Structure formats: C-alpha cells, structure tokens
Amino acid sequence: MAHLTDRLVTEDDLKEILGISDAVDDNRLTLAADAATQMVQAYCDRHFVQQATATARVFVASTPWVLEVDDISTTTGLIVKTDEDDDGVFETTWAAGDYQLEPLNGKMGGQDWPYTRIRAIQSREWPFDYGQAVVQITARWGWANPGAINDYLPHPVEQAAQIQGVSIFKSADAPLGIAGFGDIGIMRLRQAMHPVAAALLAPYRRDPVLVA
C-alpha cells in the first residue's frame, strides 16, 4: 500500500507523543498519520504542502472584479489567462499589472498566507458567463512558504494533525467506539474531527471554490 509522501504528521511524531519506542505498531502509526493528514486537509478544504511545479486549473468568475481561487503559494510561475469568446481556448494572457493578488502582501492575521483571490484592476474585468469556466490560472498550488514541514506549516495545523493522528491510532483500542468508563458513565470516541483539533483548525477552513 502506497503511503502519503507529504504528511502533516509522521509516524515518528506519533510515537514520540504516545511514548512508543518499538516498531511493532509502525504500520498502524503510518496509516494513522496518513488518515489524519487527509482528514485535516479535507476538513479545511486546502492542501498544506506547496506543489513542486505549476499546473493549470480553470475557475468560474462569480463577479466581474474578484475571482476566488484555490490557494496559490507563490507568484513564481503564475500565469493568468481568459477565454473571451467561449470557444474553450484561453487566448488572452493577462499582464501582471492587470490584476492584484489578495490577501495583500501574502499576509493574514499576522502570518504568511497563500493568495486566495485575484482582483481585476486597471479597468479589466473577469469574463462573466453565468457558470462557464472561462478563467485559467497556472500556479504552484498549496500553502505559502515551502520548506521542511515544520518550517512553514502553521503550528495550529501541525498540532491538530498530531491530535487527530493520536485519536485515530487509539480508536483501534476502543471496540464499538467505547473508549472507557468515567464518573458519568460510558465514554465514547467522537466521530469525525477531534474537538480540540477542530478548534485549532477553525481559522484555516475555507469554503469550496468553483473549480471545473
């Protein structure tokens, strides 16, 4: 079975947290790390690792002035094109002065942030064709500031992935979802995202964008 190569938490992270020193559960820990990464990214609807190369995606403009896009990690390799005559060919390439990337300066809440909107400026407007994907963006998609995971991954996201990974790993020891018994009776595992992980991830969740 192939495992993720860009996990937000690793089996070694989980072993350290859980105080595990042997290799008996390495496969389960790797699966938990994979699952935690996928759950965190699905929950936030964003990929927290920068793509190695630029690829093209198409988008639907909801207004003539602001285009909502997936996370753009860097301006390197960025190309903006539009299909002005609905023939499926993106024949018009926009100059850098035709648009403005937002959030401005690649910052939000005092931290580095990917670009999530492109504003048309200098009297330019996005083609607005009632649901047609007439904008093509070529970019390196993903989170801002590439590097080793711990160098650029927001700490709340890293912590949330660790918490979720531990929760997934421990679920195998909870038959029928029963994690144990306490003063108030049966304690059951919570479904979906761990509540602490969900709280940590709240600022990083985004609404889906219209990608064709």
Backbone hydrogen bonds in HBPLUS format (Angstrom, degrees):
<---DONOR---> <-ACCEPTOR-->    atom                        ^
c    i                          cat <-CA-CA->   ^        H-A-AA   ^      H-
h    n   atom  resd res      DA  || num        DHA   H-A  angle D-A-AA Bond
n    s   type  num  typ     dist DA aas  dist angle  dist       angle   num
A0014-LEU N   A0010-THR O   3.15 MM   4  6.54 160.1  2.19 149.2 153.7     1
A0015-LYS N   A0011-GLU O   2.87 MM   4  6.09 154.2  1.93 147.1 154.7     2
A0016-GLU N   A0012-ASP O   3.03 MM   4  6.20 156.4  2.09 145.1 150.6     3
A0017-ILE N   A0013-ASP O   3.05 MM   4  6.34 160.7  2.09 150.4 155.6     4
A0018-LEU N   A0014-LEU O   2.87 MM   4  5.98 160.6  1.90 151.5 157.0     5
A0019-GLY N   A0015-LYS O   2.86 MM   4  5.72 114.4  2.30 135.9 150.3     6
A0020-ILE N   A0015-LYS O   2.87 MM   5  4.78 152.5  1.94 140.4 145.1     7
A0019-GLY N   A0016-GLU O   3.36 MM   3  5.11 148.4  2.46  92.2 101.2     8
A0026-ASP N   A0023-ALA O   3.29 MM   3  5.18 170.2  2.30 109.0 109.5     9
A0029-LEU N   A0025-ASP O   2.93 MM   4  6.12 157.3  1.98 158.9 166.3    10
A0030-THR N   A0026-ASP O   2.92 MM   4  6.13 152.4  2.00 147.3 154.4    11
A0031-LEU N   A0027-ASN O   2.98 MM   4  6.24 161.0  2.02 151.1 155.9    12
A0032-ALA N   A0028-ARG O   2.92 MM   4  6.12 152.5  2.00 143.5 151.4    13
A0033-ALA N   A0029-LEU O   2.91 MM   4  6.14 150.9  2.00 143.2 151.0    14
A0034-ASP N   A0030-THR O   2.92 MM   4  6.18 158.2  1.96 149.9 155.7    15
A0035-ALA N   A0031-LEU O   2.87 MM   4  6.06 167.6  1.89 150.8 154.4    16
A0036-ALA N   A0032-ALA O   2.86 MM   4  5.96 158.9  1.90 145.6 151.7    17
A0037-THR N   A0033-ALA O   3.04 MM   4  6.16 160.2  2.08 144.7 149.9    18
A0038-GLN N   A0034-ASP O   3.03 MM   4  6.33 164.7  2.05 154.0 157.7    19
A0039-MET N   A0035-ALA O   2.87 MM   4  6.05 157.6  1.92 150.7 157.3    20
A0040-VAL N   A0036-ALA O   2.92 MM   4  6.05 164.8  1.95 152.3 156.1    21
A0041-GLN N   A0037-THR O   3.06 MM   4  6.22 166.7  2.08 151.2 154.9    22
A0042-ALA N   A0038-GLN O   2.92 MM   4  5.99 152.8  2.00 142.6 150.6    23
A0043-TYR N   A0039-MET O   2.83 MM   4  5.89 156.7  1.88 146.5 153.5    24
A0044-CYS N   A0040-VAL O   3.02 MM   4  6.21 151.3  2.10 145.3 152.3    25
A0045-ASP N   A0041-GLN O   2.80 MM   4  5.63 122.0  2.14 132.3 147.4    26
A0046-ARG N   A0041-GLN O   3.19 MM   5  5.42 148.6  2.30 141.7 149.6    27
A0206-ARG N   A0044-CYS O   3.18 MM 162  5.93 136.6  2.38 126.4 136.1    28
A0051-GLN N   A0141-TRP O   2.77 MM  90  5.47 157.5  1.82 166.8 174.7    29
A0055-THR N   A0139-ALA O   2.97 MM  84  5.63 152.4  2.05 146.0 138.6    30
A0139-ALA N   A0055-THR O   3.09 MM  84  5.63 157.2  2.15 142.7 138.9    31
A0057-ARG N   A0137-ILE O   2.87 MM  80  5.45 152.6  1.94 143.6 151.5    32
A0137-ILE N   A0057-ARG O   2.81 MM  80  5.45 162.2  1.84 169.3 171.8    33
A0212-ALA N   A0058-VAL O   3.31 MM 154  5.76 161.2  2.34 131.7 137.2    34
A0059-PHE N   A0135-VAL O   2.81 MM  76  5.28 155.0  1.87 150.5 158.0    35
A0060-VAL N   A0210-LEU O   3.37 MM 150  5.80 146.8  2.48 151.7 155.5    36
A0126-TRP N   A0064-PRO O   2.68 MM  62  4.64 161.6  1.71 131.1 134.6    37
A0120-ALA N   A0065-TRP O   2.76 MM  55  5.00 163.0  1.79 149.4 155.3    38
A0067-LEU N   A0118-ILE O   2.93 MM  51  5.14 159.6  1.97 140.0 146.8    39
A0118-ILE N   A0067-LEU O   2.89 MM  51  5.14 151.5  1.97 142.4 151.8    40
A0069-VAL N   A0116-THR O   2.99 MM  47  5.24 175.3  1.99 136.5 137.7    41
A0142-GLY N   A0071-ASP O   3.01 MM  71  5.26 155.1  2.07 128.6 133.0    42
A0072-ILE N   A0115-TYR O   2.89 MM  43  4.94 156.1  1.95 142.4 150.0    43
A0115-TYR N   A0072-ILE O   2.91 MM  43  4.94 158.8  1.95 149.8 145.1    44
A0073-SER N   A0140-ARG O   3.04 MM  67  6.01 159.6  2.08 158.1 164.1    45
A0078-LEU N   A0075-THR O   3.10 MM   3  5.22 160.9  2.14 129.6 126.6    46
A0079-ILE N   A0138-THR O   2.88 MM  59  4.95 150.4  1.96 141.7 147.6    47
A0138-THR N   A0079-ILE O   2.86 MM  59  4.95 169.0  1.88 150.3 153.9    48
A0094-TRP N   A0080-VAL O   2.87 MM  14  5.54 165.0  1.90 153.5 158.6    49
A0081-LYS N   A0136-GLN O   2.88 MM  55  5.10 161.4  1.92 159.3 162.6    50
A0136-GLN N   A0081-LYS O   2.84 MM  55  5.10 170.4  1.85 143.4 146.8    51
A0082-THR N   A0092-THR O   2.88 MM  10  5.27 147.3  1.98 142.2 153.1    52
A0092-THR N   A0082-THR O   3.23 MM  10  5.27 167.2  2.24 160.5 158.5    53
A0083-ASP N   A0134-VAL O   2.85 MM  51  4.92 159.5  1.89 142.9 145.0    54
A0091-GLU N   A0089-VAL O   3.10 MM   2  5.58 124.0  2.43 105.5  90.0    55
A0098-ASP N   A0095-ALA O   2.90 MM   3  5.36 164.7  1.92 118.3 122.6    56
A0121-ILE N   A0098-ASP O   2.94 MM  23  5.40 178.1  1.94 138.2 138.2    57
A0100-GLN N   A0119-ARG O   2.79 MM  19  4.99 144.9  1.91 140.6 151.9    58
A0119-ARG N   A0100-GLN O   2.81 MM  19  4.99 173.1  1.81 152.3 151.1    59
A0102-GLU N   A0117-ARG O   2.97 MM  15  5.11 157.9  2.02 151.4 147.8    60
A0116-THR N   A0102-GLU O   2.89 MM  14  6.22 144.2  2.02 144.7 154.4    61
A0117-ARG N   A0102-GLU O   3.15 MM  15  5.11 152.6  2.23 150.1 145.6    62
A0106-GLY N   A0103-PRO O   3.08 MM   3  5.47 151.2  2.17 134.8 133.2    63
A0113-TRP N   A0106-GLY O   2.85 MM   7  5.20 153.1  1.92 135.6 134.3    64
A0108-MET N   A0111-GLN O   2.96 MM   3  5.54 158.5  2.00 154.9 161.1    65
A0111-GLN N   A0108-MET O   3.13 MM   3  5.54 166.2  2.15 114.4 118.7    66
A0124-ARG N   A0121-ILE O   2.95 MM   3  5.34 159.7  1.99 113.6 120.1    67
A0132-GLN N   A0129-ASP O   3.35 MM   3  5.42 157.0  2.41 105.8 112.5    68
A0151-ASP N   A0148-ALA O   2.73 MM   3  5.22 149.3  1.83 119.4 130.1    69
A0152-TYR N   A0149-ILE O   3.29 MM   3  5.93 147.0  2.40 114.6 121.4    70
A0153-LEU N   A0149-ILE O   2.92 MM   4  5.61 159.4  1.97 167.5 172.6    71
A0157-VAL N   A0154-PRO O   2.99 MM   3  5.38 123.2  2.32 108.9 123.1    72
A0158-GLU N   A0154-PRO O   3.03 MM   4  6.37 160.0  2.07 156.1 162.5    73
A0159-GLN N   A0155-HIS O   2.87 MM   4  6.05 164.4  1.89 156.0 159.8    74
A0160-ALA N   A0156-PRO O   2.90 MM   4  5.99 155.0  1.96 140.5 147.7    75
A0161-ALA N   A0157-VAL O   2.96 MM   4  6.16 156.6  2.01 149.1 154.7    76
A0162-GLN N   A0158-GLU O   3.10 MM   4  6.37 151.9  2.19 144.3 151.8    77
A0163-ILE N   A0159-GLN O   2.96 MM   4  6.24 164.3  1.98 153.9 157.7    78
A0164-GLN N   A0160-ALA O   2.90 MM   4  6.07 163.9  1.92 151.1 155.7    79
A0165-GLY N   A0161-ALA O   2.88 MM   4  5.94 152.7  1.95 140.8 148.9    80
A0166-VAL N   A0162-GLN O   2.96 MM   4  6.21 160.4  2.00 153.4 157.5    81
A0167-SER N   A0163-ILE O   2.99 MM   4  6.20 159.0  2.04 146.7 152.9    82
A0168-ILE N   A0164-GLN O   2.93 MM   4  6.15 156.9  1.98 149.3 154.9    83
A0169-PHE N   A0165-GLY O   2.97 MM   4  6.16 162.8  2.00 148.7 153.6    84
A0170-LYS N   A0166-VAL O   2.94 MM   4  6.12 163.6  1.97 153.4 157.4    85
A0171-SER N   A0167-SER O   3.12 MM   4  6.18 127.3  2.41 135.6 148.4    86
A0171-SER N   A0168-ILE O   3.19 MM   3  5.18 137.4  2.38  95.6 107.6    87
A0173-ASP N   A0170-LYS O   2.94 MM   3  5.51 155.2  2.00 116.4 124.0    88
A0174-ALA N   A0171-SER O   3.06 MM   3  5.10 156.6  2.11 111.5 112.2    89
A0177-GLY N   A0174-ALA O   2.97 MM   3  5.15 141.6  2.12 138.5 132.2    90
A0178-ILE N   A0175-PRO O   3.07 MM   3  5.76 171.2  2.08 121.9 124.0    91
A0189-LEU N   A0177-GLY O   2.74 MM  12  5.27 155.7  1.80 148.9 157.5    92
A0179-ALA N   A0187-MET O   2.72 MM   8  5.56 145.4  1.84 146.3 157.9    93
A0187-MET N   A0180-GLY O   2.84 MM   7  5.33 172.2  1.85 151.7 148.9    94
A0182-GLY N   A0185-GLY O   2.82 MM   3  5.16 170.6  1.83 146.3 148.9    95
A0185-GLY N   A0182-GLY O   3.12 MM   3  5.16 165.5  2.14 108.4 110.9    96
A0198-ALA N   A0194-HIS O   2.81 MM   4  6.05 158.1  1.86 160.2 167.7    97
A0199-ALA N   A0195-PRO O   3.05 MM   4  6.23 151.1  2.13 139.3 146.0    98
A0200-LEU N   A0196-VAL O   3.02 MM   4  6.31 156.3  2.07 149.3 155.5    99
A0201-LEU N   A0197-ALA O   2.97 MM   4  6.17 145.6  2.09 147.0 156.6   100
A0202-ALA N   A0198-ALA O   3.08 MM   4  6.07 119.8  2.45 139.5 152.7   101
A0204-TYR N   A0201-LEU O   2.82 MM   3  5.35 149.7  1.91 122.1 132.1   102
A0205-ARG N   A0202-ALA O   3.44 MM   3  5.62 170.3  2.45 109.3 112.1   103
